[in-house]
Amino acid sequence: MSYLATTGTAGVIEINGTVIVEILTFLIMLAVLARYVYPEVVRLAEARQRAIAEQLRESEKARADAEANLEEARAKLEEARKSAQNVIDVAGKSGEQLREELKRKAEEEAGRTVENARKQIEAERDQAIRSVRAEVADLVVQATEKVIGEVLDDRKHTALIERSIEEVASGDGRR
């Protein structure tokens, strides 16, 4: 320490006018930076920080909007699915009703056809019975005329025909 007191130097650094000027220049530069540059840098940094925060808020809002739109789209899709299913169900029911209606109409038409055929058969049967009765009556009259050798009057003729038809209808030739 005695070396420092006698020479006025402190190791490698000499305290002289140049060091003092450099220190003063440094302090002035520091003051200028603190007065003019640092506030501007801080202002720009804060503006950038605010811009980033605003962008984060906007992105969060956009994300929330996107989620809301996604939910809305899902709801609309589900509604469309339900609507489509309803349309399918209604179409199925309409098809089923149409099929049942056609089946019912076909059954009614078949019933009418069967009934018409039955009536036609009944009419033809009645016609055949009348025709057979007339032929049987003629045969009976002819046979009777040949057996008894005389022509019958209308009353006897009718009674004989009726009795013969009854015998033929009974199936055994007897009354």
Buried (B, 14 or more C-beta within 10 A) or exposed (E): EEEEEEEEEEEEEEEEEEEEEEEEEEEEEEEEEEEEEEEEEEEEEEEEEEEEEEEEEEEEEEEEEEEEEEEEEEEEEEEEEEEEEEEEEEEEEEEEEEEEEEEEEEEEEEEEEEEEEEEEEEEEEEEEEEEEBEEBBEEBBEEBEEEEEEEBEEEEBEEBBEEBBEBBEEEEEEE
